[in-house]
């Protein structure tokens, strides 16, 4: 007998095929299964019968429809209620976005850092933006963000303040779950030039070019709203927000 094993990083057997000595092994099938195992380890999907790399996949049953709307904003095919078909997610999990001078705030760096330490930032895409904690240079915010269909998803945002140069941000939950990016701050007299660079999770069903355009539009709008807010904002607003 000839036996083929595929063992995962967790040291568990993922595949076991036993062949009689008179039958050669099918390496095309072994590679097909390996593609499936690697894909389904990264994404909450299943691969159907006779699936090959690049073909459609099935959203895992553990993903609720509300979660699926966030993960797959362009929707899915549903021939049966328990079969939700989407294009195969990309091999790479993240897309890199960078814009060196996305905007200039009409405020000095000190005010910008006070603002980023506060909650209740008004944004059209946010239903709620609530300061949860400030511990040393770590600021945690919880936001409820609108999805394209009008529903909302809750996101936890952690800022590490590296005064006066940058803020490192991590996102958990929502459409940008797993995103990590950095705001850079360059003083220009009484104004502050903002740059941004980081990695964002690729969204299934979207090309990398379309997602980069979406990310650029999202942050351009967000920073434009922050620019308008900062024209009237002062650290007194931060103290009032915390007292509330």
Helices and strands as residue ranges (DSSP letters): E 2-7, E 13-19, H 27-42, E 45-46, E 57-59, H 65-71, E 77-80, E 83-86, E 94-105, H 109-116, E 126-135, E 138-146, E 152-162, E 166-172, E 180-188, E 191-201, H 208-230, H 235-243
